Amino acid sequence: MNQALIDTLKTLILEACDKDEPAGGLSPDEILFGPDARLALDSLDALQISVAIHKQLGVRIADSKDTRRAMASLATLADYLGPRLP
């Protein structure tokens, strides 16, 4: 697990979605989307994250079921993006 990438993604997500980090922090394996997620991100947030990733990291994320799975947590997103980073 690439901790530097996870830290970058955490900052990127919080800024793109205009959210504050939850009390106690955000763990790499914590769920990001849905009613059980502390951040309670939704589809608009996913679009904002995708645009921010493209602008800041140079990786375009297609809209697909694979992408939804990739954005499940910071760890899954880092695993998805790691090999695709320029």
C-alpha positions as CSV (number, residue, x, y, z in Angstrom):
1,M,0.0,0.0,0.0
2,N,1.4,3.4,-1.1
3,Q,0.9,5.6,1.9
4,A,2.0,8.8,0.1
5,L,-0.6,8.2,-2.6
6,I,-3.3,7.5,0.0
7,D,-2.5,10.7,1.8
8,T,-2.6,12.6,-1.5
9,L,-6.0,11.0,-2.4
10,K,-7.4,11.8,1.0
11,T,-6.5,15.5,0.6
12,L,-7.8,15.5,-3.0
13,I,-11.1,13.9,-2.0
14,L,-11.8,16.1,1.0
15,E,-11.0,19.3,-1.1
16,A,-12.9,18.2,-4.2
17,C,-16.0,17.4,-2.2
18,D,-15.7,20.3,0.3
19,K,-15.7,17.9,3.3
20,D,-13.9,18.0,6.6
21,E,-12.0,14.9,7.7
22,P,-14.1,13.0,10.1
23,A,-13.2,12.9,13.8
24,G,-10.5,10.3,14.4
25,G,-9.3,10.5,10.8
26,L,-10.1,8.6,7.7
27,S,-8.6,5.1,7.5
28,P,-7.5,3.7,4.1
29,D,-10.1,0.9,4.2
30,E,-13.0,3.1,5.3
31,I,-16.0,3.1,3.0
32,L,-16.4,6.4,1.2
33,F,-19.8,6.2,-0.4
34,G,-23.3,5.3,0.8
35,P,-25.4,5.7,3.9
36,D,-23.0,3.9,6.2
37,A,-20.0,6.0,5.1
38,R,-19.0,8.8,7.5
39,L,-18.2,11.1,4.5
40,A,-21.6,10.1,2.9
41,L,-20.3,10.8,-0.6
42,D,-22.7,10.5,-3.5
43,S,-22.5,10.3,-7.3
44,L,-21.9,14.1,-7.7
45,D,-18.9,13.7,-5.3
46,A,-17.7,10.8,-7.5
47,L,-17.7,13.0,-10.5
48,Q,-15.9,15.8,-8.7
49,I,-13.3,13.3,-7.5
50,S,-12.8,11.9,-11.0
51,V,-12.3,15.5,-12.4
52,A,-9.8,16.3,-9.6
53,I,-7.9,13.1,-10.2
54,H,-7.7,13.9,-13.9
55,K,-6.5,17.5,-13.3
56,Q,-4.1,16.8,-10.4
57,L,-2.8,13.3,-11.2
58,G,-3.3,13.1,-15.0
59,V,-5.4,9.9,-14.9
60,R,-8.7,9.8,-16.6
61,I,-11.3,7.6,-14.8
62,A,-14.0,6.1,-17.0
63,D,-17.5,5.9,-15.7
64,S,-18.0,2.2,-15.1
65,K,-18.7,-0.5,-12.5
66,D,-15.0,-1.0,-12.1
67,T,-14.6,2.6,-11.2
68,R,-17.3,2.4,-8.6
69,R,-15.5,-0.5,-7.0
70,A,-12.2,1.4,-7.3
71,M,-13.6,4.4,-5.4
72,A,-15.0,2.3,-2.6
73,S,-12.1,3.4,-0.2
74,L,-8.8,5.2,-0.3
75,A,-7.0,1.9,-0.4
76,T,-8.9,0.5,-3.4
77,L,-8.6,3.9,-5.2
78,A,-4.8,3.9,-4.6
79,D,-4.6,0.3,-5.9
80,Y,-6.5,1.3,-9.0
81,L,-4.6,4.5,-9.7
82,G,-1.0,3.3,-8.8
83,P,-0.3,1.4,-12.0
84,R,-2.0,4.1,-14.1
85,L,-0.1,7.1,-12.8
86,P,2.2,8.8,-15.4
